[in-house]
Amino acid sequence: MSPQKSVEKRIAELRSEIRRHDRLYYVESRPELSDAEYDALFSELKRLELDHPALVTPDSPTQRVGAPLPEGQGFATVEHVVPMLSIDSLFNEEEVRDFEARIVRFLGLPSGDELDWALEPKFDGVSAALVYEDGRLVRGAMRGDGVQGEEITANLRTVRNLPLVLAREGHAIPRRVEVRGEVLIARARFAQLNAQRAQAGLPLFANPRNTVSGALRRNDPAEVARYPLEFYPWSAPQLEGLDLATQTEVMAALHAWGFADAGASRRVRGLAAAIAYHDEIERRRLELPFDIDGVVAKLDRLDLRARLGSTSRATRWQYAHKFAPLEASSTLRAVETMVGNGGRLTPRAHVEPVEVGGITVRHATLHNADYVAALGVHIGDRVFLRRAGDVIPQITAVAKAAEGDAPAGWEEGVPEELHDEHAAIRPGVAWRWRESFEMPKSCPVCSTPAVAEGKYWRCPNLDCPPQLVGRTLVLAGDGAFEIDGLGEKQVAQLFDAGILGSPADLFALDRDKLLGLERWGEKSIANLLEQLGQRRKIPFARFLVALAIPEIGPATAALLAKHFENLAELEAASLDELQHIDGVGPEVAARVHGWFRDAAGRALLERLFANGVEIDSRRTSTASGFFSGQTVVFTGTLEKLGRNEAKQIVEDQGGKVASSVSAKTHFLVVGGSPGSKAKKAQELGVKVLLEPEFLEKIGRT
């Protein structure tokens, strides 16, 4: 054998041996070598690759840590071939049973007793999607908005229990596989990490999840490698060239390929067993090494999942059954009135700092004035706090009412953030001992009289500073124009300097004016202006998100963009037409209808277009079928398939589903016991399809 061949053979042996020991150590927790023996193998491989650089491959164990990104460069954005949709969060058994009932109706089953569920803990980490081609890791990305996410392959390669090459001895490997899972830090390792930081005089991290998120967004993989990150898979939405039938089979394949098993998943039959699993894991939640906030239940059969499909926001075949939130108590120091992006006035509580479920809480939501009144809470009360869904802190009850005179130093202890530039306490803040909170009659920022909207109050002035900043952040944020490098402080600075007068003015920024601002450099300005120049043309749905119309997020915007061909059609839509779009209720319809008729809304549109923004109204869906481009309404009970499944089929064919018959309706599909819709269809000359005719059109005869 030639010297070159001998070196190639030894390098291959070392890589194979090191991968085996990595798996034994990081995945199976049964190491066979001492650290010194492992280091000797690794050093030999590094030395051979250094002497023979042409033999270095990206999947070598020595290449886990790559080069840092150039200074000032952010992560590229990549599109998820299969969108990373949300999971419906359910908080009690009744909601879980309702979820199962919808599935049973959709699938036309007599009951859910024979349904198998794949169950697993709901990890409180950061989701990531990994793509392998021919068994080798080629891409890793974060969830982002579910459609697109940041490409962080180099950082994910540093996660030591994540295989760079799939193990071939355990299971057939598909041509392409996408593996989704959670990046985590174990509680014990997080405590060690913070202990090291305390010893070094560094600030402590708040909690494992935020630490993971911050680590994965670092520009230097060598820094990411310092964090004790781990990856645990929970799905494989793409398996090209491999036919599996159940979630159980998918997870078995993933573990055979070298992915770690968290060890707490289970398959059960029937909802009662799924609920029992939830209760068991909740009792054991602190025994598990990672933070969890519930359990995830997925239908085990993949063919049933395909039938159920998804909404624009979430999958229909899985749910997250959340745990009862952890609670603590603290003293209420003040209640301030916050002004949201859409002008909603919301009371926010300031409490003495307290740890709740592993995080330090200083603020808590109070929802609205009615909620505050129902609590009967006063400043100085001892209150119970909980993290709703273990995420958003909120006050749930009064533990002990404030009594007597204010403690010494009470007024001096009002949080600094509640003072204005003159050291006076800002308007809209209740802070005096035993004071009760009342919603201010005027906006605490711009003094515009507030208007009541049901149980909420709103500042109607779209030029109110917090709204201008918030709407600009929405316009530049995920799901809209996606302009990187603009945070709340930067946007506020631009408005304070008079450079922005409207969110639309982002597209008319002047380089020379920006250079005159503090903390704005040539490189950051050039990057910002380049993005603004490249992203002036935007899909219709994302444009609607960018307008920051209250209640209109990506899911509703997608519904509107699917129903209307262009902006002109949407602007001309009547209130009746809007509220009868399937998935758009009366309140949201009123919001949209009113926004396009408000002078401030019209002014924003004119300014956007004047500054060169264009809408790309091309349809992204390639679905075609008998109902493509047609509007369909259903009435009565369908016998052969559920109403939701029928709606999904129409939408999959490129059609629209409305909830009421109008002159724009193309077909009324009639099941058993039709109501008044059939009569109205006859009056309007709408084509009526009986269920057998509908089934024939969709190929279900």
C-alpha positions, 0 to 999 in steps of 0.5 A: 500500500502506498504511503498516501493510501496508508494515510487515507486509511488511517484518517478514515479509521480515526474518524470512524472510531472518534464518531463511535466514541462521540456517540457512546459518550454524548448519546449513550452515556457509556464511554469506553475510553478515558479522556486522555485516550480520546484526546490521543485519537483526536490529536492524531487525526488533527496532526494527520489532517494538518500534514495532508490538508487535501484530505480534510472534509467538512464532516470530520470530527475536527471540523465541528468549529468553523470560522467566525462570520465577518464583523458586522455580517448577520446570518443568512435567511433560508426557507423551510421546505416544510413550514415549521408551524405552531402547536395548539397549546391546551391547558386542561383536560376539557380542551384536550378532549375537545381537540380529540373530538375535532379529530374524530369528527374530521376523520369520521371515526366512531370514537378516538379509543383506537387512536395511537398517540406518540407522547414526549415532554415539551422541552423549553428550548430553541427549535432547530431544523437540520438537513442531511443529504446522503447522510451528511449534515448540509444545513441547520436553521432556526425556526424564525417565523416558521416559513423562514429562519436564520441559517446557523449551520456552523453554530449547530455543528458545535453541538457535541451530541448532534451527528455530523454524519448519520450512523449507517449500521442502524437503519437505511438512510434516505437521500435527504432527511430533515430532522427537527428538534430542540437545542437545550442546556441541562439544568445542572450544566446551566448551574455550572455555567453560571457558577463559572461566570460568577467566579469570573466576575461576569453577569449571570444568565437568566435561564437556560432557554434564553442562554441557548437562544443567545448562544446560537446567534453568536457570530463565532462558532468557537464561542458557541462551542463553549456552551454545554448545548445538546440537541434532541430530535422530535420529528423528521418532516422530510424523508426522501427515499424512505417510507415510514408509517408512524412517528414511533418508526421515525423516532426509532430511525433517528435514534439509530442514526445517532441522535440522542434519546431524551428517554421520556417518550411513550406511545399509548392508545386512547386519550385517557392514557395520553392524559395520564402520561401528562399527569405523570410527567408533570409530577416528575418534571423536576426529576428530568434534566431539562426544563419542560413546560408540558407534554406534546401529543402527536397522532402516531400514524403519518397517514392520518396526519396527512389527512388532517393537515394544518391551518395557516398557523398550526398542525391539526394532528398534535397538541401541547398539553401545558403544565400548571404554571409555577407560582410565587408571591411579591409586593406590588410596587406600581401599575403603569399604563403601557401603549401598544403597537396598535394603541391599546392601553394595557396596565402593567404591574411592577413588583419587587423582584422575585424568582418564578419558575427559574426566572427573575420577575419584575413586571407582570401583565394585568390584561385590562382595567376589568381584570385589575378591578376584579382582582381588587388589587391595590398598590402595596398588596402582596400578590400571587404571580404565575407564569402563564404557560410558564412564559408570561408572568401575570398576577392571579390574586391578592395574597395579603392586602396592604395595611396601615401607613406606607413603609419607610422609603416607599416613595423613594423606592418607586422603580427608576423606569417610571420616572421621566427626564425631570425625575417626576413620575410619568402620567398613567402610573399608580404608585402611592401606597394603597392606591387603586389603578384606574385606566386614564381617560387620555393616552399617557404619552400623547394625551389624546382622549382614549376610546373604549373598545369592549373591555379595552381602551385604545389611543386612536392617534396612529402618530402617538410615539410608542405606536410609531416606534412599534409599527415601525418595528412591525414593518421591519420585523419578521413576517414583514420586510425583515430589515436586520439591525433595527431595534427599539432603541434605534427606531426611537432614536430616528424618530427623536432626531426627526429623521423618521416621521412615519414607518414608511420613511425607513425607505427614504433614509438619508446616509448623511443624516444617519452619520450624524447620529450617535452609535451609527457607523459607516458599515451599519448604515451601508448594511441597512441601506442595502437591505432597504434597497433590496427589499422594497418589493414584498409579497402581498401577505407580508405587506399586510403584516407590515401595515401593523393593522391591529389583530392582523398577524401573519396567519390572518394576512395570509388568509386575506392575501389568499382571498383577494387578488391585490390591494385594490380588491381588499380596499374595496371589500365591504365589511360583510364580505370581509367578515364572511371569509372563513377564519376572519371574524367580525371584529377582525373584519371591522379592524381591516375595513376601518383601517383602510378608510382611516386617513392615517392608514391611507397616508401610510400607504401613500408614503410607502408607495411614494418611497418606492415600495412595491407589492408582489401580488403573484400567487405563491400557491401552485394548487390546481383542481376543479375548485381553483379560483372558485369561492365555495360555501358549505351547508348541512351535514356531509356524510362521507367526510367531515366539514373541515376535511372538505374545506381543506380539500377545496383550499388545497385545490386553490379555491376559497371557502366562505361562510355565507352565500353572496353574489361572489359565491361560485358553488354551494355544497349541500349536505343533509338538513340544509338551512337558509343558505340553499334558498339564498343560493337559488335566489342569487343563481349560485350553482348548488352541488349535492354531496355526491356531485361534490365528491365526484368533483374532488375524485372521492366517488 
